[in-house]
Amino acid sequence: MAEADGAAAAWRPVPLAAGLLAFVALLALPAPAGLPREGWIVAALAVLMAVWWISEALPLGMTATLPFLLLPILGVMPAAEVAGLYWSPIIFLVLGGALVAIALETHGLHRRLAFGIARAAPAGAFGLLIGFMAATAVTSMLVSNTASALIMMPVALALIAATAAGGFATALVLGVAYAATIGGLGTLVGSPTNAIAAGIIERAIGLKVDFLTWAAFGLPLVLLLLPFVAGLLALRHGLAGAPAAGQARALLADTGPLTADQLKVMAVVALLVALWVGLPLAGPALGLPRIEDGAVAMAAALLLLALPGRGRVPLLPPAGLKRVPWEILLMFGGGLALAGAITASGLATFIAGALGGVTHWPLWLIATLVVAVIVLFTEVASNVATASGFVPVVAAVIAAKDGGEVAALMLAMSAAFASSWAFMMPSGTGPNAIAYATGRVGVRDMVVAGLVLNIAAVPLIVGLCWLVATALVG
C-alpha cells in the first residue's frame, strides 16, 4: 500500500507515549461511583486503543491484540473468554465476501460492473462519485453493509486503476464505504443493528417498527446523506485525476462476450445475493433455522473453490487465499473484543445509565443528548453492541417521559440510527475496515470526514426523526 502503509510503518514515539500515559493515568485514578473497577480498566483500554488507532502508532492489527494482552493481566476477563470475543459471524462474512470479491477480480467482472455504472452515472467526476455511492447504497439496503462494500470496492478500484488516481481515488474509496453504511440505514433488513433496535423497541415499550415504518424514516435519511457525503468528500479531497464519464467508459469497456468462467462466477454471486435477501424473508415461513450471512458467504466461497474453470483451475484459484486481508480481520476482531469487554465489564450499563435522569428535559434536548452520546460510543464499540446497550435505556427514558407516540418514535428511531453512525475509525464498521485495507485511505482521512459526519448527525437525525414522527402520527 502506498501512502497509508508508509504512514503506518513510521515510528511514532509521541502517540505511542501519549496513549500509554493516558492509559496509566486513568488506571491510577479511582473508578467513578457506580462503575465497577473492571469497567474503568476497559475505559482506559478503549482510550489507549483509540489513540493508537487514530495515530497509527502501531499497525492497526497489532493494536487490536491489546484486549487479549491486557484484559487477562489486569484481571478483567480470562484469556479464553477474551479470545472468544475476537470471532463472530461477521468475521466469516468479511472472509467469505473477500474471497467472492477476489473471484470477481480474477475474472474481470468488477471491470464490467464499473463500466455499467460509468455508463449510467451522470456526466462529470462528481456524477461518477454519486453513481458509485448510489449503487452501493441500493445494494446495502438489501444485503449487509459489509457484504455490499465487499461487492462494490473492487469495482471502484478497477476504475481507479484505469485512471490517474489523485484525490478522486480517496474520495471514491471512502464514498463506497460510507455509502454502504448509509444504505444500511434505509431499510429494516439493511443492517442487523436495525432489526435488533426494532425488536428491543417493541419489547420494551410495545411500539412496533415494521418494514414500512422504518423505511419512512430511513429512505429520506439516505437521500439526504448521499449527496451531502459526496459533496463533503469532493470538497475535502478534490476530484483531481477523475475521468469524465466518457473517458471512464472508454477505459473500462470490455467489448468481448462474457466467457464461460465469468458466467459461472456471475451465477454464484447471483445465488449469494438471492440467499442474502431471501433467507431472512422466506426462511421462517419454510421452517428453516436462522442462517447467518457469514455462513452463506463462506458457502459461496467454497463453491467457487470447488467449481472448475478454464484449464480445470478453480473459479477461485487457491493462490487467491493469499490476498485475504488477514490483518483487517484481526483489527475488526479487536474491535469486537473491545466491544464485548465494554458490555461485560459494566461500562456500557454505566454510560447508558447516565441518561436516566434527563426525563424532565425538553424532548429535542433529550434527543440531542441521546444521538451525541451514542454516536461517540459506536466509534469504539460495535453497532450491534451499541444498539443492544443503549436502546433499552432509551426505551426506559421514553416510558418515563410519557410524551406520546411522537416522542416515542422520535427518540427510538434517533437511537437506532445513531447506533449505526460509525464513520471515523477503520475498526468502526466492516465497510470502514475494507476501505482502509485498499491502501487508498489513511486513518486521518477517515477521522476528518467522520468527525464532520458525527457533528452533522445531531441536527440531521434529530430533525428528520421529529419531522417524520410528527407526519406519521399526525
Secondary structure as UniProt FT lines:
FT   HELIX           3..9
FT   HELIX           13..28
FT   TURN            33..34
FT   HELIX           37..55
FT   HELIX           60..63
FT   TURN            64..65
FT   HELIX           66..73
FT   TURN            74..75
FT   HELIX           79..85
FT   HELIX           89..106
FT   TURN            107..108
FT   HELIX           109..120
FT   HELIX           125..142
FT   HELIX           145..161
FT   HELIX           167..184
FT   TURN            188..189
FT   HELIX           192..205
FT   HELIX           211..237
FT   TURN            240..241
FT   HELIX           245..252
FT   HELIX           260..282
FT   TURN            283..287
FT   HELIX           293..306
FT   HELIX           310..312
FT   HELIX           318..323
FT   HELIX           326..344
FT   TURN            345..346
FT   HELIX           347..353
FT   HELIX           354..357
FT   TURN            359..360
FT   HELIX           363..377
FT   TURN            378..380
FT   HELIX           383..401
FT   HELIX           404..419
FT   TURN            426..428
FT   HELIX           430..437
FT   TURN            438..439
FT   HELIX           443..473
//
